[in-house]
Amino acid sequence: MPLDERARGRAVVVKVAFVNQPWNPFLPPVRSGSIAIWNDRVARVLARDHSREIVLLGATRGHRAIRTAEGRLRFCAVPLGFGPSLERWRERLGLDRDPRRPRLLARGVYAGFARRALREAVTERPDVLHVHNLAQLLPIARARLPDARLVLHMHCEWLSQLDHARMHGLARHADAIVACSEHVAATIRAAHPDLASRCVVVHNGVDVAAFAPSPPPREGRRVVLFVGRISPEKGLHVLLDAFTSLCAARPDLELHVAGPDATTPRAILVDLSQDERVRALAKWYAGDYLAHLRARATALGDRVRFLGAIPQDDLPARYALANVVVQPSLYESFGMPIVEAMACERAVVACRAGGMTELIADGTDGLLVAPDDATALAAGLARVLDDDALRARLASAGLRTARARFAWEHVAAAVRTVHDGGGR
């Protein structure tokens, strides 16, 4: 029975347990990892409602479970186990390679984490179990929590890219399937039409209080800012080519790269993709991608700065220094730096790929250019850098978009609707 029907006519406290994806350690304060941040921020908004009790389950690299509380939130991080490390070595050695059944996503790889996390969930007896990406947890959850509403939240295309029969067998246990973008939702509906009615889009969000407008950067230099992981699909090699072509006529230009060296495993993105541009990224996995970028940037001297990982709390200060924010990705299921930049009232240039096209109205609150095209990217950046009026107009419109569509309060309201049985 939907929760809203159960609660009708009487006060009910609804207990919600979120399960973070296990490859990101998850304990407060949560300062990195887009899905970990999503869980933390949405949970904090939901917890303002005293009819909600929130538990957040995740992984720790240690050997013992860690339990803590912060305000009205309770966190539990359980040991990840050795399965993922062993499977990464199998992948590197080329063992058991089947593109549609990558070992890192095999049911047994995260069995230890799943067993421990679900043991905690059974103890909590949640009304709603909200699982990110790992559909393999659902059959066990359904068996152990038969009365709970199961929500599978997809931030990628695995339900359509992996073996369809197997993924359908897992996803059918979900009462609702949330997609982080219409792009992801469309792939799920096409692959599993009988589950289409369970699929709903809930975009990611941004803290519009923390990511807030600041005065324009001081004169003397102009900064192009990239925020994100350093990984081939992020298109930094394309950005370096575009930036190099801009430098000769703009001696005051700098490129700041803010993000960790964290390459997406080839098996769970490049090898699964049907996009030829993404599949062509396989060539970058033969060596050290960051080392290649650094070598390529040497000719530009100190005009290219690799800043490393930046804690979430420190990112607004980085956006404040930027004249334009760029998202050159060949693939993004969403693109959180775009909405962060908008909330900071900074103009954005992004690629027409994946979920990014849902965030920007081209020419209104940002610019969209062709992906994997250094010439197009350079042209888009030049338009924004060289036209003060355009840059200000895009930034102002982007701020309105961020506040109207992507504030965490809007996201949490949509999530609550899904938890209560609506949206499908």
ROTOR-426802 format. One record per residue: residue in three letters; x, y, z of N, C-alpha, C in turn. Coordinates in steps of 0.1 Angstrom, whole numbers, padded with zeros to 4 digits, always signed. Layout:
BEGIN
AlaXYZXYZXYZ;...
END
This chain:
BEGIN
Met+0008-0012+0000+0000+0000+0000+0009+0012+0000;Pro+0006+0022-0008+0014+0034-0008+0014+0041+0005;Leu+0025+0047+0009+0027+0053+0022+0017+0064+0024;Asp+0013+0072+0014+0003+0082+0016-0010+0077+0020;Glu-0014+0065+0015-0026+0059+0019-0026+0054+0033;Arg-0014+0048+0037-0013+0043+0051-0014+0054+0061;Ala-0008+0066+0057-0007+0077+0066-0020+0085+0067;Arg-0029+0082+0058-0041+0091+0056-0049+0090+0069;Gly-0052+0102+0075-0061+0102+0087-0053+0101+0100;Arg-0040+0098+0100-0033+0096+0113-0019+0100+0111;Ala-0013+0104+0122+0002+0108+0121+0010+0095+0121;Val+0019+0095+0111+0028+0083+0109+0042+0088+0107;Val+0052+0082+0113+0066+0085+0111+0070+0075+0100;Val+0075+0080+0089+0080+0071+0078+0095+0070+0079;Lys+0100+0058+0080+0115+0056+0081+0120+0053+0067;Val+0130+0060+0063+0137+0059+0050+0151+0055+0052;Ala+0156+0045+0045+0170+0041+0045+0175+0043+0031;Phe+0186+0051+0030+0193+0053+0018+0205+0044+0018;Val+0208+0037+0007+0220+0029+0005+0229+0036-0005;Asn+0240+0041-0001+0250+0048-0010+0257+0037-0018;Gln+0262+0041-0030+0270+0031-0037+0283+0028-0030;Pro+0287+0016-0029+0298+0012-0020+0312+0016-0023;Trp+0314+0021-0035+0328+0025-0039+0332+0038-0034;Asn+0323+0046-0027+0326+0059-0021+0324+0057-0006;Pro+0335+0058+0002+0333+0059+0017+0323+0069+0021;Phe+0315+0066+0031+0303+0074+0033+0301+0076+0048;Leu+0306+0087+0053+0304+0091+0067+0304+0107+0068;Pro+0297+0113+0077+0298+0127+0078+0312+0132+0083;Pro+0316+0144+0079+0310+0153+0070+0312+0148+0055;Val+0302+0149+0047+0302+0144+0033+0307+0155+0025;Arg+0319+0154+0019+0325+0165+0012+0329+0162-0003;Ser+0326+0150-0007+0330+0146-0020+0321+0134-0025;Gly+0322+0131-0038+0314+0120-0044+0299+0125-0046;Ser+0296+0126-0059+0283+0132-0063+0271+0125-0056;Ile+0271+0112-0056+0260+0104-0051+0260+0105-0035;Ala+0272+0105-0029+0272+0106-0015+0267+0120-0011;Ile+0271+0130-0019+0265+0144-0016+0250+0144-0018;Trp+0245+0137-0028+0231+0137-0031+0224+0131-0019;Asn+0229+0119-0014+0222+0113-0002+0222+0122+0010;Asp+0234+0128+0013+0235+0136+0025+0226+0148+0024;Arg+0226+0155+0012+0218+0168+0011+0203+0165+0011;Val+0199+0155+0003+0185+0152+0003+0180+0147+0017;Ala+0188+0139+0023+0184+0134+0036+0182+0145+0046;Arg+0191+0155+0046+0190+0167+0055+0177+0175+0053;Val+0173+0176+0040+0161+0183+0038+0149+0175+0043;Leu+0149+0162+0039+0138+0154+0044+0137+0153+0059;Ala+0148+0153+0066+0148+0152+0080+0142+0165+0087;Arg+0140+0176+0080+0134+0187+0086+0119+0184+0089;Asp+0114+0175+0082+0100+0170+0084+0100+0160+0095;His+0094+0162+0107+0095+0153+0118+0087+0141+0116;Ser+0080+0139+0105+0073+0127+0101+0083+0117+0094;Arg+0095+0122+0092+0105+0113+0085+0117+0110+0094;Glu+0120+0097+0095+0132+0092+0102+0142+0087+0091;Ile+0154+0092+0091+0163+0089+0080+0175+0082+0085;Val+0179+0071+0078+0191+0063+0081+0199+0062+0068;Leu+0212+0065+0069+0220+0064+0057+0230+0053+0058;Leu+0230+0044+0049+0239+0032+0049+0250+0034+0038;Gly+0262+0030+0041+0273+0031+0031+0284+0022+0035;Ala+0296+0025+0029+0307+0016+0031+0319+0023+0038;Thr+0327+0015+0044+0340+0020+0050+0351+0011+0046;Arg+0363+0016+0044+0374+0008+0040+0379+0000+0053;Gly+0374+0003+0064+0379-0004+0076+0373-0018+0078;His+0375-0024+0089+0371-0038+0092+0359-0039+0101;Arg+0355-0027+0106+0344-0027+0116+0333-0017+0111;Ala+0321-0020+0114+0310-0010+0111+0312+0002+0120;Ile+0309+0014+0114+0310+0027+0121+0296+0033+0122;Arg+0291+0036+0133+0278+0042+0135+0279+0056+0141;Thr+0272+0065+0136+0273+0079+0141+0260+0086+0138;Ala+0258+0097+0145+0246+0105+0142+0250+0119+0141;Glu+0242+0127+0133+0244+0141+0131+0230+0147+0130;Gly+0226+0155+0140+0213+0160+0140+0203+0149+0140;Arg+0193+0149+0131+0183+0139+0130+0186+0128+0120;Leu+0199+0128+0116+0203+0118+0106+0212+0107+0114;Arg+0210+0095+0110+0218+0084+0115+0226+0077+0104;Phe+0239+0076+0105+0248+0070+0095+0253+0057+0100;Cys+0254+0047+0091+0261+0035+0094+0269+0031+0082;Ala+0282+0030+0084+0291+0025+0073+0296+0011+0077;Val+0294+0002+0068+0298-0012+0070+0310-0015+0061;Pro+0318-0025+0066+0330-0029+0058+0327-0033+0044;Leu+0335-0028+0034+0333-0031+0020+0337-0045+0017;Gly+0348-0050+0023+0353-0063+0020+0363-0063+0009;Phe+0368-0075+0005+0379-0076-0004+0375-0079-0019;Gly+0362-0081-0021+0357-0085-0034+0360-0075-0045;Pro+0358-0062-0043+0360-0052-0054+0375-0052-0057;Ser+0384-0052-0047+0398-0052-0050+0403-0064-0058;Leu+0398-0075-0055+0402-0087-0062+0396-0087-0077;Glu+0385-0081-0079+0379-0080-0092+0386-0070-0101;Arg+0391-0060-0095+0399-0050-0102+0412-0056-0108;Trp+0418-0065-0100+0429-0072-0105+0426-0082-0116;Arg+0414-0088-0115+0410-0097-0126+0408-0089-0138;Glu+0402-0077-0137+0400-0069-0149+0413-0065-0155;Arg+0423-0061-0147+0435-0056-0152+0443-0068-0159;Leu+0441-0080-0155+0447-0092-0161+0439-0097-0173;Gly+0428-0091-0176+0420-0095-0187+0412-0108-0185;Leu+0409-0112-0173+0402-0124-0170+0387-0122-0171;Asp+0380-0132-0176+0365-0132-0176+0359-0119-0183;Arg+0365-0114-0194+0360-0102-0200+0348-0105-0208;Asp+0336-0100-0204+0324-0100-0211+0318-0086-0210;Pro+0318-0078-0221+0314-0064-0219+0300-0063-0213;Arg+0291-0072-0215+0278-0070-0210+0276-0076-0196;Arg+0287-0082-0191+0287-0088-0177+0300-0084-0170;Pro+0303-0071-0169+0316-0068-0162+0317-0073-0148;Arg+0328-0078-0145+0330-0085-0132+0328-0075-0120;Leu+0331-0063-0122+0330-0053-0111+0315-0051-0107;Leu+0306-0055-0116+0292-0054-0113+0285-0067-0110;Ala+0293-0078-0109+0288-0091-0106+0282-0091-0092;Arg+0272-0100-0091+0265-0100-0078+0274-0103-0066;Gly+0284-0112-0068+0292-0116-0057+0302-0106-0053;Val+0306-0096-0062+0316-0087-0059+0313-0078-0046;Tyr+0301-0074-0045+0298-0066-0034+0289-0073-0024;Ala+0290-0087-0024+0282-0095-0016+0284-0092-0001;Gly+0296-0090+0003+0299-0087+0017+0293-0074+0021;Phe+0294-0064+0013+0288-0051+0016+0273-0052+0016;Ala+0267-0059+0006+0253-0061+0006+0247-0068+0018;Arg+0254-0079+0022+0250-0086+0033+0250-0078+0046;Arg+0261-0070+0048+0262-0062+0060+0252-0050+0060;Ala+0251-0044+0048+0242-0032+0047+0227-0036+0049;Leu+0224-0048+0043+0210-0052+0045+0207-0058+0059;Arg+0217-0063+0065+0216-0067+0079+0212-0055+0088;Glu+0219-0044+0085+0215-0031+0092+0201-0027+0088;Ala+0198-0028+0076+0185-0024+0071+0174-0032+0078;Val+0176-0045+0079+0166-0054+0085+0164-0050+0100;Thr+0175-0046+0106+0174-0042+0120+0166-0029+0121;Glu+0167-0020+0111+0160-0007+0111+0146-0009+0107;Arg+0142-0019+0099+0129-0021+0094+0123-0008+0087;Pro+0130-0003+0077+0125+0009+0070+0112+0007+0063;Asp+0105+0018+0061+0093+0017+0052+0097+0019+0038;Val+0109+0026+0036+0114+0028+0022+0129+0025+0022;Leu+0133+0017+0013+0147+0014+0010+0151+0020-0003;His+0160+0030-0003+0163+0037-0015+0178+0034-0019;Val+0180+0026-0030+0193+0021-0033+0198+0027-0046;His+0210+0032-0046+0217+0039-0057+0225+0029-0066;Asn+0220+0027-0078+0228+0020-0089+0229+0005-0087;Leu+0230+0000-0075+0233-0015-0074+0220-0023-0074;Ala+0215-0026-0086+0203-0034-0087+0204-0047-0080;Gln+0216-0053-0080+0218-0066-0074+0215-0067-0059;Leu+0212-0056-0053+0208-0057-0039+0193-0059-0038;Leu+0185-0057-0048+0171-0057-0047+0165-0070-0044;Pro+0169-0082-0050+0162-0094-0047+0164-0098-0032;Ile+0176-0095-0027+0178-0098-0013+0170-0089-0004;Ala+0169-0077-0008+0161-0067+0000+0147-0071+0000;Arg+0142-0075-0012+0128-0079-0013+0125-0091-0004;Ala+0134-0100-0003+0132-0112+0005+0132-0109+0020;Arg+0141-0100+0024+0143-0097+0038+0134-0085+0043;Leu+0130-0077+0034+0121-0066+0038+0109-0066+0029;Pro+0100-0076+0030+0089-0078+0021+0079-0067+0021;Asp+0078-0059+0031+0068-0049+0032+0073-0035+0029;Ala+0087-0034+0026+0092-0021+0023+0090-0017+0009;Arg+0089-0004+0007+0089+0001-0007+0103+0002-0012;Leu+0106-0004-0022+0120-0005-0028+0121+0005-0039;Val+0131+0014-0038+0134+0024-0048+0148+0022-0054;Leu+0149+0020-0067+0162+0019-0073+0165+0032-0080;His+0176+0038-0077+0179+0051-0083+0191+0050-0092;Met+0189+0052-0105+0200+0050-0115+0206+0064-0119;His+0219+0064-0118+0227+0076-0122+0235+0072-0134;Cys+0232+0061-0140+0240+0057-0152+0230+0048-0160;Glu+0236+0042-0171+0227+0034-0181+0229+0019-0179;Trp+0233+0014-0168+0235+0000-0166+0223-0009-0169;Leu+0211-0004-0165+0199-0012-0168+0197-0015-0182;Ser+0202-0006-0191+0200-0008-0205+0213-0014-0212;Gln+0224-0012-0206+0237-0015-0212+0241-0030-0208;Leu+0238-0034-0196+0242-0048-0192+0231-0058-0197;Asp+0234-0070-0195+0226-0081-0200+0211-0079-0196;His+0203-0077-0206+0189-0073-0204+0181-0082-0195;Ala+0182-0095-0197+0175-0105-0190+0178-0104-0175;Arg+0191-0104-0172+0196-0103-0158+0192-0090-0152;Met+0193-0079-0159+0190-0066-0152+0175-0065-0150;His+0167-0071-0159+0153-0070-0157+0149-0079-0145;Gly+0155-0090-0144+0153-0098-0132+0156-0092-0119;Leu+0165-0083-0119+0168-0075-0107+0159-0063-0105;Ala+0157-0055-0116+0150-0043-0115+0135-0045-0112;Arg+0130-0056-0116+0115-0059-0114+0111-0059-0099;His+0121-0060-0091+0118-0060-0076+0116-0046-0071;Ala+0119-0036-0079+0118-0022-0075+0103-0018-0076;Asp+0098-0011-0066+0085-0005-0068+0086+0008-0076;Ala+0097+0015-0075+0099+0027-0084+0114+0027-0088;Ile+0116+0032-0100+0129+0034-0106+0131+0048-0109;Val+0140+0054-0101+0143+0069-0103+0155+0070-0113;Ala+0155+0079-0122+0166+0082-0131+0170+0097-0129;Cys+0183+0099-0129+0188+0113-0126+0186+0122-0138;Ser+0182+0117-0149+0179+0126-0161+0169+0119-0170;Glu+0163+0126-0178+0154+0120-0188+0162+0112-0198;His+0175+0116-0200+0184+0108-0209+0185+0094-0204;Val+0188+0092-0191+0189+0079-0185+0175+0072-0184;Ala+0165+0079-0181+0151+0073-0181+0147+0067-0194;Ala+0151+0074-0205+0147+0070-0218+0153+0056-0222;Thr+0166+0055-0217+0173+0042-0220+0166+0030-0212;Ile+0162+0033-0200+0155+0023-0192+0142+0019-0198;Arg+0134+0029-0202+0121+0026-0207+0122+0018-0220;Ala+0132+0021-0228+0134+0014-0241+0138+0000-0239;Ala+0147-0002-0229+0152-0016-0226+0142-0025-0219;His+0134-0019-0211+0124-0026-0202+0111-0020-0203;Pro+0104-0021-0214+0091-0013-0216+0081-0017-0205;Asp+0081-0029-0200+0071-0033-0190+0073-0026-0176;Leu+0085-0021-0175+0089-0013-0162+0088+0002-0164;Ala+0084+0006-0176+0084+0021-0179+0075+0029-0170;Ser+0064+0023-0165+0054+0030-0157+0060+0032-0143;Arg+0071+0025-0139+0077+0026-0126+0088+0037-0126;Cys+0091+0042-0138+0103+0050-0140+0099+0065-0139;Val+0107+0072-0131+0104+0087-0129+0117+0094-0128;Val+0118+0106-0134+0130+0114-0134+0130+0124-0122;Val+0141+0123-0115+0144+0133-0104+0158+0138-0106;His+0159+0151-0111+0172+0156-0113+0180+0158-0100;Asn+0194+0158-0102+0202+0161-0090+0201+0176-0087;Gly+0208+0180-0077+0206+0194-0072+0218+0201-0067;Val+0216+0213-0061+0227+0221-0056+0222+0229-0044;Asp+0231+0231-0035+0228+0239-0023+0229+0254-0027;Val+0218+0260-0029+0218+0274-0034+0222+0284-0024;Ala+0223+0280-0011+0228+0289-0001+0243+0289+0000;Ala+0249+0277-0002+0264+0275-0002+0270+0280-0015;Phe+0263+0276-0026+0268+0280-0040+0259+0292-0043;Ala+0265+0303-0040+0257+0316-0042+0265+0326-0050;Pro+0258+0336-0056+0265+0346-0064+0276+0353-0056;Ser+0287+0357-0063+0297+0365-0057+0301+0376-0068;Pro+0308+0386-0064+0312+0397-0073+0321+0391-0085;Pro+0320+0397-0096+0329+0393-0107+0343+0392-0104;Pro+0351+0383-0110+0365+0381-0107+0372+0395-0109;Arg+0383+0397-0102+0391+0409-0103+0397+0409-0117;Glu+0400+0421-0122+0407+0422-0135+0422+0418-0134;Gly+0427+0415-0145+0441+0411-0145+0443+0397-0151;Arg+0433+0389-0149+0434+0375-0155+0420+0371-0157;Arg+0418+0362-0166+0405+0355-0169+0407+0340-0167;Val+0398+0334-0160+0399+0320-0156+0388+0312-0163;Val+0392+0301-0170+0383+0291-0174+0384+0280-0164;Leu+0373+0275-0158+0373+0265-0147+0366+0253-0151;Phe+0373+0241-0149+0367+0228-0150+0366+0222-0136;Val+0355+0216-0133+0353+0209-0120+0348+0195-0123;Gly+0355+0185-0118+0351+0171-0120+0363+0162-0119;Arg+0360+0149-0120+0371+0139-0119+0379+0140-0132;Ile+0392+0137-0130+0401+0136-0142+0400+0122-0147;Ser+0392+0120-0158+0389+0108-0164+0386+0110-0179;Pro+0390+0101-0188+0388+0103-0202+0375+0108-0207;Glu+0364+0103-0201+0351+0107-0206+0348+0122-0203;Lys+0355+0128-0194+0353+0142-0190+0358+0151-0201;Gly+0366+0146-0211+0370+0154-0222+0381+0165-0220;Leu+0389+0162-0210+0400+0172-0207+0410+0173-0218;His+0412+0162-0225+0421+0163-0237+0416+0172-0248;Val+0403+0172-0249+0396+0181-0259+0397+0196-0254;Leu+0395+0197-0241+0396+0211-0235+0410+0217-0236;Leu+0420+0209-0234+0434+0214-0236+0436+0219-0250;Asp+0432+0211-0260+0433+0216-0274+0426+0229-0276;Ala+0414+0230-0271+0406+0242-0273+0412+0254-0266;Phe+0417+0251-0253+0423+0262-0246+0436+0267-0252;Thr+0444+0258-0258+0456+0261-0264+0453+0271-0276;Ser+0443+0268-0283+0440+0277-0295+0435+0291-0291;Leu+0430+0292-0278+0425+0305-0273+0436+0313-0268;Cys+0447+0307-0264+0457+0314-0256+0465+0325-0264;Ala+0468+0323-0276+0477+0332-0284+0471+0346-0284;Ala+0458+0347-0286+0451+0361-0286+0447+0366-0273;Arg+0448+0358-0262+0443+0361-0249+0454+0358-0239;Pro+0464+0367-0237+0475+0364-0228+0472+0364-0214;Asp+0459+0369-0210+0455+0369-0196+0447+0357-0192;Leu+0446+0347-0201+0438+0335-0199+0445+0324-0191;Glu+0437+0318-0181+0442+0307-0174+0431+0296-0174;Leu+0436+0283-0173+0427+0272-0171+0430+0265-0158;His+0419+0264-0149+0420+0258-0136+0413+0245-0137;Val+0419+0234-0133+0413+0220-0134+0412+0216-0119;Ala+0399+0215-0114+0397+0212-0100+0390+0198-0100;Gly+0397+0188-0095+0392+0175-0094+0402+0164-0092;Pro+0398+0153-0086+0407+0142-0083+0411+0134-0096;Asp+0423+0127-0095+0426+0118-0105+0419+0105-0102;Ala+0408+0103-0109+0398+0092-0106+0392+0087-0119;Thr+0400+0079-0126+0395+0074-0139+0384+0064-0137;Thr+0373+0065-0144+0362+0055-0144+0367+0042-0150;Pro+0365+0031-0143+0370+0018-0149+0364+0016-0163;Arg+0373+0012-0172+0369+0011-0186+0357+0001-0188;Ala+0357-0009-0180+0346-0020-0181+0332-0015-0178;Ile+0331-0004-0170+0317+0000-0166+0313+0013-0173;Leu+0321+0017-0183+0316+0029-0191+0320+0027-0206;Val+0332+0028-0209+0337+0028-0223+0332+0015-0230;Asp+0335+0003-0224+0332-0009-0230+0317-0012-0232;Leu+0309-0005-0224+0294-0007-0224+0287+0003-0233;Ser+0294+0014-0237+0287+0024-0244+0284+0021-0259;Gln+0273+0026-0264+0270+0024-0278+0274+0036-0286;Asp+0279+0047-0279+0284+0059-0285+0298+0057-0290;Glu+0300+0058-0303+0313+0056-0308+0324+0066-0303;Arg+0320+0078-0300+0329+0087-0294+0334+0082-0280;Val+0325+0077-0272+0328+0072-0259+0337+0059-0261;Arg+0333+0050-0270+0341+0038-0271+0355+0041-0276;Ala+0357+0052-0283+0370+0056-0288+0379+0060-0277;Leu+0374+0063-0265+0382+0067-0254+0390+0055-0248;Ala+0388+0043-0253+0396+0032-0249+0411+0034-0250;Lys+0415+0042-0260+0429+0044-0263+0436+0051-0251;Trp+0428+0059-0243+0434+0066-0231+0437+0056-0220;Tyr+0432+0044-0220+0434+0035-0209+0447+0027-0210;Ala+0455+0030-0220+0468+0023-0222+0479+0029-0213;Gly+0476+0042-0209+0487+0049-0201+0480+0057-0190;Asp+0488+0066-0184+0483+0074-0173+0477+0087-0179;Tyr+0464+0088-0178+0457+0099-0184+0461+0113-0179;Leu+0462+0114-0166+0466+0126-0160+0480+0130-0164;Ala+0489+0120-0164+0503+0123-0168+0504+0128-0183;His+0495+0123-0191+0494+0128-0205+0489+0142-0205;Leu+0479+0145-0197+0474+0159-0197+0485+0169-0192;Arg+0492+0165-0182+0502+0174-0176+0513+0176-0187;Ala+0517+0166-0194+0527+0167-0204+0522+0176-0215;Arg+0510+0175-0219+0504+0183-0229+0503+0198-0225;Ala+0501+0200-0212+0500+0214-0207+0513+0221-0205;Thr+0524+0213-0206+0537+0219-0202+0540+0231-0211;Ala+0537+0231-0224+0540+0242-0233+0533+0255-0229;Leu+0522+0254-0221+0515+0266-0216+0520+0271-0203;Gly+0529+0265-0197+0535+0269-0185+0525+0270-0173;Asp+0525+0281-0166+0516+0282-0154+0502+0287-0158;Arg+0499+0287-0171+0486+0291-0175+0476+0279-0173;Val+0481+0267-0171+0472+0256-0168+0476+0251-0154;Arg+0466+0251-0145+0468+0247-0131+0459+0235-0127;Phe+0466+0224-0123+0459+0212-0118+0458+0213-0103;Leu+0446+0215-0098+0444+0219-0084+0442+0206-0075;Gly+0439+0195-0081+0436+0183-0073+0422+0183-0068;Ala+0419+0174-0059+0406+0173-0054+0403+0185-0045;Ile+0391+0190-0046+0387+0202-0038+0375+0198-0030;Pro+0375+0199-0017+0363+0196-0009+0351+0204-0013;Gln+0340+0198-0011+0327+0204-0016+0326+0218-0009;Asp+0330+0219+0003+0328+0232+0010+0337+0243+0004;Asp+0348+0239-0003+0357+0249-0008+0354+0252-0023;Leu+0345+0245-0029+0342+0247-0043+0336+0261-0046;Pro+0327+0267-0038+0322+0280-0042+0333+0290-0044;Ala+0343+0290-0036+0354+0299-0037+0361+0298-0051;Arg+0362+0285-0056+0368+0283-0069+0359+0288-0080;Tyr+0346+0286-0079+0337+0292-0089+0338+0307-0089;Ala+0340+0313-0077+0340+0328-0076+0352+0334-0084;Leu+0362+0326-0086+0374+0331-0094+0372+0329-0109;Ala+0362+0322-0113+0360+0319-0127+0353+0329-0135;Asn+0357+0331-0147+0349+0340-0157+0339+0331-0164;Val+0343+0319-0167+0334+0309-0174+0338+0295-0169;Val+0327+0287-0167+0329+0273-0163+0326+0264-0175;Val+0334+0254-0177+0333+0246-0189+0331+0231-0185;Gln+0322+0224-0192+0320+0210-0190+0321+0203-0203;Pro+0334+0199-0206+0337+0193-0220+0334+0178-0221;Ser+0326+0172-0213+0324+0158-0212+0318+0152-0225;Leu+0323+0140-0229+0317+0133-0240+0305+0126-0235;Tyr+0304+0123-0222+0292+0117-0216+0290+0122-0202;Glu+0278+0125-0198+0274+0128-0185+0260+0124-0183;Ser+0257+0116-0173+0243+0113-0170+0235+0125-0165;Phe+0242+0134-0159+0236+0147-0154+0246+0158-0156;Gly+0255+0160-0147+0265+0171-0148+0264+0181-0136;Met+0266+0177-0124+0264+0186-0112+0272+0199-0113;Pro+0285+0199-0118+0292+0212-0118+0284+0223-0126;Ile+0276+0219-0136+0269+0228-0144+0259+0236-0134;Val+0251+0229-0126+0241+0236-0118+0248+0243-0106;Glu+0260+0238-0102+0268+0245-0092+0272+0259-0097;Ala+0277+0258-0109+0282+0271-0116+0270+0281-0118;Met+0259+0275-0122+0247+0284-0124+0244+0291-0111;Ala+0243+0283-0100+0240+0288-0087+0249+0299-0082;Cys+0262+0298-0087+0272+0308-0084+0272+0320-0093;Glu+0262+0320-0102+0261+0330-0112+0273+0331-0121;Arg+0277+0320-0126+0288+0320-0136+0283+0314-0149;Ala+0288+0319-0160+0284+0315-0173+0290+0301-0176;Val+0282+0292-0183+0286+0278-0185+0286+0275-0200;Val+0297+0268-0204+0298+0262-0217+0299+0247-0215;Ala+0290+0240-0221+0290+0225-0219+0287+0218-0233;Cys+0289+0205-0233+0287+0198-0245+0273+0192-0246;Arg+0269+0191-0259+0256+0186-0262+0256+0170-0261;Ala+0256+0165-0249+0258+0151-0247+0251+0146-0234;Gly+0244+0135-0234+0238+0129-0222+0228+0138-0216;Gly+0228+0138-0203+0218+0146-0195+0221+0161-0195;Met+0233+0165-0200+0236+0180-0199+0227+0188-0207;Thr+0221+0182-0218+0212+0190-0226+0199+0194-0219;Glu+0196+0187-0208+0184+0190-0200+0186+0201-0190;Leu+0199+0205-0188+0202+0215-0178+0203+0229-0183;Ile+0206+0229-0196+0209+0242-0202+0200+0245-0214;Ala+0194+0256-0215+0187+0261-0227+0197+0269-0235;Asp+0201+0263-0246+0212+0268-0253+0210+0283-0257;Gly+0219+0291-0254+0218+0305-0257+0210+0314-0247;Thr+0204+0307-0238+0195+0314-0228+0202+0314-0214;Asp+0206+0303-0209+0212+0302-0196+0226+0295-0196;Gly+0231+0293-0208+0244+0287-0210+0245+0284-0225;Leu+0257+0279-0229+0259+0275-0243+0262+0260-0243;Leu+0257+0254-0254+0259+0240-0257+0267+0239-0270;Val+0277+0230-0270+0285+0229-0282+0287+0214-0285;Ala+0291+0210-0297+0293+0196-0301+0303+0190-0292;Pro+0301+0177-0288+0311+0170-0280+0322+0165-0288;Asp+0334+0164-0282+0346+0158-0288+0350+0167-0300;Asp+0349+0180-0299+0352+0189-0310+0359+0201-0304;Ala+0372+0201-0304+0380+0212-0298+0377+0226-0305;Thr+0374+0225-0318+0371+0238-0325+0358+0244-0320;Ala+0348+0236-0319+0335+0240-0314+0336+0245-0300;Leu+0343+0238-0292+0345+0242-0278+0352+0255-0276;Ala+0363+0257-0284+0370+0269-0284+0361+0281-0288;Ala+0353+0279-0299+0344+0289-0303+0334+0293-0293;Gly+0328+0283-0286+0319+0286-0275+0325+0294-0264;Leu+0337+0290-0260+0344+0297-0249+0348+0311-0253;Ala+0352+0313-0266+0356+0326-0271+0344+0335-0270;Arg+0332+0330-0274+0320+0339-0274+0317+0344-0260;Val+0318+0336-0250+0315+0340-0237+0326+0348-0231;Leu+0339+0345-0233+0350+0353-0228+0350+0367-0234;Asp+0347+0368-0246+0349+0381-0253+0337+0390-0254;Asp+0326+0385-0249+0314+0393-0249+0309+0395-0235;Asp+0312+0406-0229+0308+0408-0215+0293+0408-0213;Ala+0286+0414-0222+0271+0414-0221+0265+0400-0221;Leu+0270+0392-0231+0265+0378-0232+0268+0370-0219;Arg+0281+0372-0215+0285+0364-0203+0276+0368-0191;Ala+0273+0381-0189+0265+0385-0178+0250+0380-0179;Arg+0245+0380-0192+0232+0375-0194+0230+0361-0191;Leu+0240+0353-0196+0239+0338-0194+0240+0335-0179;Ala+0249+0342-0172+0251+0340-0158+0239+0343-0150;Ser+0232+0354-0153+0220+0358-0146+0209+0348-0148;Ala+0207+0344-0161+0197+0334-0164+0200+0321-0157;Gly+0213+0317-0157+0216+0304-0151+0213+0304-0136;Leu+0215+0316-0129+0212+0317-0115+0197+0314-0113;Arg+0189+0320-0121+0174+0318-0120+0171+0304-0122;Thr+0177+0297-0132+0175+0283-0135+0178+0274-0123;Ala+0190+0277-0117+0194+0269-0106+0185+0270-0094;Arg+0180+0282-0091+0171+0284-0080+0158+0278-0082;Ala+0153+0279-0095+0139+0275-0098+0138+0260-0100;Arg+0149+0253-0104+0148+0239-0108+0156+0230-0100;Phe+0168+0234-0094+0177+0225-0089+0181+0226-0074;Ala+0174+0235-0067+0177+0236-0053+0173+0223-0046;Trp+0181+0219-0036+0178+0206-0029+0164+0205-0024;Glu+0158+0216-0020+0144+0215-0016+0135+0210-0026;His+0137+0214-0039+0129+0209-0050+0132+0194-0052;Val+0144+0190-0052+0148+0176-0053+0142+0167-0042;Ala+0143+0172-0030+0138+0164-0019+0123+0162-0019;Ala+0116+0173-0024+0101+0172-0026+0097+0161-0036;Ala+0105+0161-0047+0102+0150-0057+0105+0136-0051;Val+0116+0135-0043+0119+0122-0037+0109+0118-0028;Arg+0104+0127-0020+0093+0124-0010+0081+0119-0018;Thr+0077+0125-0029+0066+0120-0037+0068+0106-0041;Val+0080+0103-0046+0083+0089-0050+0082+0079-0038;His+0088+0083-0027+0087+0075-0015+0073+0072-0010;Asp+0064+0082-0012+0050+0081-0007+0041+0074-0017;Gly+0047+0070-0029+0040+0062-0038+0035+0069-0051;Gly+0039+0082-0052+0035+0090-0063+0045+0089-0074;Gly+0043+0096-0085+0053+0097-0096+0053+0086-0105;Arg+0043+0076-0104+0043+0065-0113+0029+0060-0115;
END
